[in-house]
Amino acid sequence: PMLKLIQITDCHLVPEGDLLFDSDPARRLAAAIDSVISDHGDADLVVFSGDLAHDGLPEAYAVLRREPDQRQAHCMSSSGSGPYCMV
C-alpha cells in the first residue's frame, strides 16, 4: 500500500501575537492544518520542515506545538527542528 504524506514547510513562526511582514504566520499555519484535516484526512503523516521558527525563539516553537494540539492531531518529536504529525 502507498502512504500519503503531506509536507508543510517554512512556516517562519513568530511568538504569539507578533506579526511577520504584516502577516500572522500562526494564522496561516492554522489554515494549513485545517485544510489537511478537512481535505486530506486520509493522510498517513504530516511532516513539518524547513524554517519552522523565523528567529528560532522558543515562544515561536510553542505556537508550532499548540496548533496541532488544538486540532487533536497526534504529534511526536524528532531529532530535527520540528515535530512530525499524524492527523
Phi and psi in degrees as a GROMACS rama.xvg file:
@    title "Ramachandran Plot"
@    xaxis  label "Phi"
@    yaxis  label "Psi"
@TYPE xy
-86.4169  149.057  MET-2
-97.7322  143.913  LEU-3
-104.542  115.286  LYS-4
-112.176  141.052  LEU-5
-119.073  134.493  ILE-6
-116.932  127.809  GLN-7
-115.072  121.585  ILE-8
-130.193  153.932  THR-9
54.4074  55.6753  ASP-10
-68.4661  -30.2408  CYS-11
49.8043  50.1251  HIS-12
-68.0574  149.778  LEU-13
-125.038  166.011  VAL-14
-55.9492  148.999  PRO-15
-51.7366  133.705  GLU-16
91.8108  -16.5202  GLY-17
-86.9555  154.713  ASP-18
-113.729  155.913  LEU-19
-124.262  112.546  LEU-20
53.4087  48.3547  PHE-21
61.9619  24.078  ASP-22
-134.686  154.472  SER-23
-104.29  101.492  ASP-24
-59.8139  -31.6782  PRO-25
-65.1729  -38.0627  ALA-26
-66.6657  -40.2942  ARG-27
-65.4512  -40.4382  ARG-28
-63.3339  -44.1772  LEU-29
-59.5355  -42.2346  ALA-30
-64.6594  -39.1337  ALA-31
-65.3646  -44.1802  ALA-32
-64.9635  -42.5319  ILE-33
-60.6192  -39.2648  ASP-34
-64.8052  -41.0784  SER-35
-61.2911  -45.2464  VAL-36
-64.8759  -44.1684  ILE-37
-80.3633  -34.8235  SER-38
-103.67  -17.1638  ASP-39
-138.222  42.9283  HIS-40
-62.162  -13.734  GLY-41
-91.1182  6.39411  ASP-42
-64.9922  140.186  ALA-43
-82.0793  -29.3189  ASP-44
-157.919  139.553  LEU-45
-115.901  125.5  VAL-46
-110.182  127.622  VAL-47
-97.9083  128.255  PHE-48
-142.346  177.614  SER-49
78.7991  -153.124  GLY-50
-79.5817  93.3384  ASP-51
-76.5879  -41.4524  LEU-52
-116.042  129.218  ALA-53
-57.6459  -48.7745  HIS-54
-111.027  8.10186  ASP-55
72.7404  19.9503  GLY-56
-77.8295  140.518  LEU-57
-56.555  -34.1037  PRO-58
-64.7999  -30.6241  GLU-59
-73.0834  -39.8137  ALA-60
-65.252  -28.5003  TYR-61
-62.895  -35.439  ALA-62
-63.6591  -40.889  VAL-63
-63.99  -37.2098  LEU-64
-72.584  -36.011  ARG-65
-70.5862  -44.659  ARG-66
-59.1395  -50.1616  GLU-67
-64.2101  -37.3174  PRO-68
-60.2597  -40.4993  ASP-69
-65.1353  -21.5194  GLN-70
-104.422  12.0727  ARG-71
57.6257  34.3995  GLN-72
-84.8959  139.75  ALA-73
-88.7626  122.568  HIS-74
-122.062  151.852  CYS-75
-137.89  144.598  MET-76
-78.3966  155.697  SER-77
-127.78  178.935  SER-78
-90.1411  19.6518  SER-79
-103.025  -150.497  GLY-80
-93.1556  3.15395  SER-81
-166.069  177.859  GLY-82
-83.9674  160.575  PRO-83
-110.27  133.877  TYR-84
-121.394  146.134  CYS-85
-115.457  127.221  MET-86
